[in-house]
Amino acid sequence: MTPTVTKIVREYAIESPQTIPVFEKFGIDYCCGGNRPLDEACAAANLNIDQVLQALDAAIAEPARPSDRELRAGSLAELISHIVRTHHSFVRAQVPEIGSLLEKVYTKHGPNHPELQQIRSTFRALGEELTLHLMKEENILFPYIERMEESVLQREPVLPPPFGTAANPVRMMEQEHDSAGSALRALRAASHDYTPPPDACTSFRALYTALTNFEKDLHQHIHLENNVLFPRALAMEAQAQRQ
């Protein structure tokens, strides 16, 4: 695949997962805001399109990892298992750890760095929202997708879900993903792209590193759901309803 300026950003991430680190490096949204052409995304971020195209070309030349191919071609149940084991577990582990570190840094540096108040409140709200979000996915949407896939594979009728169609909870999950994406952008803006101030202690620097890693993982998490899992599940449901 040759990179083009008119190709939709999320299509790069779907077709060539090797490009995801490039989007992370340049700060291009490939998950929540990935439904726009590359040239528009670069213009919005004041990026040199030629530099981005060159980086994408180099990334695409690298072979995709087996795990990436398996996630796109494997069963929906396997994809859900990967999301829960890898990304849901990461969120559950990191929210309290980052929260504790943030309180420590805020207590020490808050008076001299008022931006920490915004970071603290934004991350706290994000953590609470994500905790409920994961529960809804694991207890409502994901079990339905798994049962639906099993019925389709066994050529049995798909039992109608209590929410009418998977499109309804999917729409809600995507709205919550958008909210999480807005929170991530607010955290990055308040922290000046996670740049520690000159007087930052080791804990302060560790906090910004942890928030950076949290952002990267959540981007990949949302990408797998919005751009891979949900479209495949909705297509399967539509096909089952036609049969």
N, C-alpha and C positions, 0 to 999 in steps of 0.2 A: 504494500500500500504506500503510495506516494503522498506526503502531506500536502494539503491544499488549504488555502485561506478561507474557502467557503464551506468546508466540512464542519459539521456540528461538533462541538468540543466533546460532548459525552460519547459520541460515536467513536472518537479516537480511543477513549478509555475503555469502551466495551470491546472494540475489535482488536485493540493492541494495548493490553494492560501495562506493557512496558513504558507507555507514555505517561502513566500516572505520576511518577517521580518528577517528570519534566513540568507538569502542571503545578505540582507542589512547589517546585523550585521557583517558578515565575509567579506564583500566587494566582493562578487561573482556576476559577471555580469549575470543576468538572462533575460535581454531584448535583447540588440543589440548583445552581444557576448554569448548568452545563448545556442547556438547550438553546444555544446560539452559536452562530458561525465563529470560527477561530479569529477572523479578522476583527469582528465586533468585540470579542473578549479581549483581544490584545489592545484595541483602541481604548476600551474602558479602563484598562490597567496601565495605560501609557507605556506599552511594551513595543520593542522593535520586532515587527512581524518576521523579519528575515532571521533574526537570532532564534526566535521560537521555532520557526520552521526547520532550521538547521538542527536544533536540539531534538525535535520530534523525529526527524529523518534518521538521526543517529540511534535514537531509542528503538524505532521500528525495525532497524536493521538487526537488532539483537533478538535472538529467539525467545519466544514466550516461555515462561517457566511452566513445567507440567501442571503445577497446581492451578495456574491461571486458566489453562485450557480445560482442566477438569471442572472448575467452577462454572464455566460457561456451558459445557456440554453434558455435565453430569445431571443427576436427578435433582428435582427441587428439594427433596428431603435432605440430600447431601449438602446442598447449598445452604439450607436453613441450619443444619447442624454446624457447618463451618461458621456461619454468622454468629450463632449463639456461643459456640465454644471460643471463638477468637475475639469477636468484637463486643458482644454483650458482656462477656466475662471481663474484658479489659475495662469497659465503662464501670462496671460494678466494683472493680478493684481500685481504679484510679480516682473515682469521685471522692471517696472519703480520704484517701491519701493526699490528694492535691488540696482538698478542703482543709485538712489539718496543717499542711505546709503553708497554705495561704493565710491561715489565722496567725501562725507564728510570724510570718513576714509582715503582716498587717500590724500586729501589735508592736513590732520593733520599728518599722519604717513608715507606718501610716501617717504620723504627724508631718513628715517631710516629703511624703509622696502621696498626695491626695488621689492620684489615679488608682491607688490600691483599693480605695473604697468602692469605686465602680467595678473594678475587676472582681472584688470579693462578692458584691451583690449579684453581678451578672453570672458568675460561675455557680454561686449557690442556687440561683433560680434554674440555671441550665441543668445542674445535677438533679434537682427535684423533678424537673420535667422529663429528663431522660429515664429516671427510675420508673416513673409511671408508664412511660412509652415502652420500655422493654417488657414490662408486665403485660401490657395489652397485646403486644406482638406474640409473646410466648404463650399466652393463655387463650387468645382468641383467633388472631389471624393465621399464625403459623400452623396451629393444629388443623385448621380448616384446609389450608393448602396441602398439607401432608395427606389428609384423608381423601381429598379430591384427587390427588395424583395417584394414590393407591387404587381408588375406584376406577380411574381411567385406565390404568395399566391392567387391571383385572377385567376390564370391559363390563363393569357394573354401573348402574345408575348412580349419579352423584347426588347425594342428599342435599337439598337446598339449605343454605346456611340461615341462621336466624336474622342476619343483617341483610338479607335479600340477595346481594351479590358481593363478591370480593372487592369490587370497585369502590364500595362505600368505605370499608375500613382502610383500604389502600389510600384513598383520597385523604382520609384523616391522618394516616401515618406520614404521607408526603407533606401535609401542612405542618405537622410537628417537626419534620426534617427541615423545612424552610425556617421555622422558628429557631431551631438549633443552629442552622447556618448563620442566621442573623446574630445570634449570641456569640458565635465564634468570631465573626467580623468585628463585633463590638470589643471583644477581649483583645484582639490583635491591634485595633486602633488605640485603645486605652493604654496598651503596653508599648506603643511605638514599634510595632512589629517584633515584640518580645526582645527588645534591646535593653539589657540591664543598665541602670544608671551608673555613673562613676562610683557612687558610694555603696553599690550593691554588695551584700555579704554573700557567703557561699549559699545560704538558704534562699536568698533572693534569686540568685542565678539558677539554682536548682528548680525553683518554682517556674521560671520562664521556660526552662528546658522541658519540664513536665507538661506545661500547657501547650508547648509546640508539638510534642509527641501526641498529646491528647487530640489536638486539632487534626493531625495527619491521620490518626486512626479513625476518627469520626468521619472524616471525608471519605475514606475507603469504605467504611461501614455503610454510609448513606448511598454511596455509589452502587454497591452491590445490591442494595434493596431497591432503590429507585430505578436503576438502569438495567438490572439483570433479573432479580427475583420477581418483582412486581409485574413487569411486562410479560414474562414467561407464564406466570400464574394466571394473569387475566386472559392471555391467549388460550391457555389450556381450558379455562372455565368456559370461554366463549365456544370453543370447539366442542366441548362436552354437551353444551346446551343445544347445539345444532344437531347432535346425533340422536 
